[in-house]
Amino acid sequence: MSHCQKQPLLSSRTIKKTLLAAMIASAATAGAAQAADDSSLTWNGVTLYGTVDIGVAYQTHGTPLSDDFYTGLGYLISKNSNKSITSIAPNAMSQSKVGLKGTEQIADGLSVVFKVETGFNPQSGKISDALQSLVNNNGRALNNQSTNADGGRAGQIFNGAAYAGLSSKDFGTVTLGRQTGLLTDAIGKYDPQGGSYAFSVIGYSGATAGGGDTENTRLDRSIKYIYSNGPVRVSGLYQFGDTGGQGGSTTQFDIGGDYAGFSVDGLYSKKNGAIGASPLSAAQFATLPHDSLAATISDNTAFTLAANYTTGPFKISGGYEHITYKNPSDPLVAGFNGLGGYEFSVVNNNAYAIHKVLEVSWIGAKYKISDALDLTGAYYHYDQNSYQGVTGNPLVKTNCSDTRAGSCSGSLNAFSLVADYKFTKRFDVYAGAMFSKVSDGLASGYLHTSTIDPTIGGRFNF
């Protein structure tokens, strides 16, 4: 696919701008209708909402700011983490976004619901597009790259959500369309740092929330059901597969409950044909379409247990996830178009002849110092097994535990501390830092193995 051939995807900018302008313009109408109640931007059952989050960060080992990737900066240690930098820092605490959601009662106890949402980068004004950040770094050496990573927001007009459904007070809620997975919902609830990009490993990297691959934090073509009865809740999600896009089908289940300050959820996720995207190497870039990408395909299974406990001013949260990666049962062929319409010209269906196992654990606590001020600390840990095969016999493990290959066993450790002060219901400021470090197989090919990233910023919610 040549650069010229990809113009139909890029020409959608006019459509995106028109839709976003219409969503933002509706604020004036909602505001006028709710002049007597400044706490709501709701009109005739439709609510306009959003977030703008921006600040400044210093990184001991960082990469230049990306105008496309939705975290803007690489807040977590990555292969390309390089020189110390001071930079504008977007979306450190939460994703900047604008959306519409609504509900309309059609019968006693039964309502129609919908939601559409777009995440954007406040430093550039662009719709968040993780895969474009990868394309921007095709063929570049690590020490010459800007911030880039795979992700579920790939420049779609509604990259956060686009769904509708029915909600019953007696029978639960069923929705269809593009929506967050059950694992993503759980991470947002049980992560001590609330899924923050700058202060949470499991917020910045979507491997945990995506059940192995970050593209699956949000799922196209999915049906989701949520039901609660007293302290008990159950939910399920199914994503219909296709030959590209987000690969094969997804099945997720969750069962949980609340009692006397405790909340706990257990989850299962199975994703067939998961896609992990990456930039083209210099050699690939020399011979392949310059706006295409590389992909590693796998079948992923994840089991998760997470809980929190609230007592007085303290809230303690933690969790554990076990993810297994296997070679795909239904391999994909090079040349398919994936999320956001991007072409994948390099495809690896054989990365996990020996199954990769990633174990993720986390724990932290929030202390409410006053009604306006919170202090939150958290610890995150990755453990990866050795899935390196013997040369000539990939099914025999070498059991390596050093940096010779990314398939050797390894670990990641991260600590973060954040203070968040709420000036008003809608506006808060924050200051914090995260230290992250990789070792052994998880440090293979890295320019540096640790970074500390102090960040300050402000966030406006409406």
Steps between C-alpha positions, in 0.01 A plus 500: 500500500658830392474829683256624237281194539456569872351847441135380539578424867668838554228690311256411777648793697226729367230259620668468839524876543134546403377239749719631782387855430138387522565324833677805646238742364231305683657623824354846438152355457536276805644784704215732412242234583664440837577859601329440833711189565868551420584145609359343184543530124192288433222591261206273415680202647825557307813599696813663364808408703875516468847547647801716417820388678840660441819577693880483495735207565870432541634157405847368582474271195226600262401544137376809314132590525259337253212702356313175422554242776240561769741512796713757316811395695648163588432512872606134540852372426506373138756369253545844345520694832808709438606848615377715787224734385266768631176520306132586484325197653148422375250260653716413801208429735229415249421500130385834358169433330163633388185292481124479500291252697129470544206308635135503399230309688277306261304297754468465876850402620640471146720755322698536180863603567785612276855638518749642249844625607823622347839523671733780386845642566471848655856602403429448128121501469519169313272202550707240687658250261743246643560324169595826329766545770642164391495598131684823589788287630523247217863428410644713781769386741394489864710802593328706229139413583225713644246358748303215343309189603209284393152584627125471459454863390603506133364826361138383479238778514371341821812329634372473858149363463212473254215285627128483573276263691225440752512539878248342738497555875394137545683313225824693449656683207594369156698714253637446149780674310851617588549492877752437776573141595413364843871486586536868414206583726659302784841665461337841522327395820778310679813683389606721797597772250174468307657404167722809488746507208782674690472325838374147425667216309165336430354834394782590261545151356174339393635143517316438829177677408509340154558146623843486335490765224412865537290520181237295683425750776214614277317252283319561171197289404435398860194423709521562876262406780513625860267388780499561874276378779571638846871456577563255212573587137573301187589609148604356169637624169538345156681655206427365155821423308598595146791443262683817607413803712540365851550140392287216635225476759518600866315345795505656848317428826498675836346415835534725801342647807511760776474453875586713803753720323643218286465474123637205301482376140626187325533509120572269209602617152572307180614683187561318171730658246615789717710755311809665648620778268851645467697725261686358200872437544746686277534194275122458471452872439740485205281255304144527635230771489622781725162550667450131587582325830620171647283273717543208738189279516400284799215331682488646853335368817486705819376440854467798734415549867479853641361659816488817705405590857387837628514597865483859619740716294689195364433299184726200434498340153683212337482225244665217308474393135640190329528530120598217263602569139483219242551485124169581328267217405393709198812681366472834320664567164719801425315779320189512720357830620479531878366746753442846354550366146879463531671243280719228654769393254701285747324230705649257754272207587776294669628707791367269771585140407582483871219680676581839647362563849479852642399543864393849608446604862434831665409655835454851633310731728328837484481721808245779507684772691205739466192542286721667239833315526583134426837324524541171309791256490526183291733213406485302173684182402540287185642147491567335164597136450774378265346399169826501299545190286820319408638593157365248251244367748270781616291265716790436743550777756840644584374639836706816457472781754715779357481768231608287202138491372159650578374143542721438806339527842495849644324746724379858527454698821344842539409732787291816487379771737247772412334790683174625345333824616145586392444874481140449385274216394628536143864608536792331677880524497743215562868433561674163512763270360541141381823301506514195272776244440532188283746212532613185315277401207267796542806729465627335179587759237429798726712813475453554876335283763342756733345846510336731750240741368380778734189665357273792594180604331139604512177340387161650415197271490159597366 
